[in-house]
Amino acid sequence: APAPVTYVNRYLTGDPDTPKFMGRPRPELDQAWHNLLEATMIRYSEEELKLANNATSVAYKHGGFVGGLGISHSLHCLQYIHPEYYYNHEEQDWDELYSHVDHCLESLRQELMCNADVNVYTLQWTPHSRFKPTVRVPQLHACVDWSSLHEWMKGRAAKLEDMVGPPESLYESKESTGST
């Protein structure tokens, strides 16, 4: 079954109105992201994948396959970038870090362009914007009903440890030649 998408009119708010997802890394921020991303991988039947023009995916141990929605990947990328903005001193593998951040930024750019928000926004002068006007918020948008969609995703959530692992043949040629 396709994801149940309904739309609601919602005012998008500005920075001071969304502190749960803003600021330095802290337990409340981690919990907010955990709650948002708790169902990033979901179960699909073979028929559903065929309808979505994705003939193959990773098998699920309990039957069917595992996949996700584009929104899950976009939110994952945004969450991944946030702590790096605050310079994560514990990160050891800088090449992997930069590669992942580059991937997330490029993915978000493409997804934003693919799902372009064409709502008109207006500007205003505020006491904090002496040299450059700021976007006037809140502004009404037609939005996917996130609560409804998220409940559907949670009902189909799949765990990484329940995926069928990769075939050994995928790595045999690399091991025999000594490449990694």
GIWOZI-V193598 format. One record per helix or strand. SS is the DSSP state (a for helix, b for strand). FROM is the first residue (numbers start at 0). LEN is the number of residues. If there is no record, write none. Layout:
# GIWOZI-V193598
SS/FROM/LEN, SS/FROM/LEN
This chain:
# GIWOZI-V193598
b/6/6, a/14/3, a/18/3, a/26/10, b/41/3, a/45/6, b/57/3, b/64/3, a/69/16, a/93/21, b/122/2, b/133/2, b/138/6, a/145/10, b/156/1, a/159/3, b/162/1, a/168/9
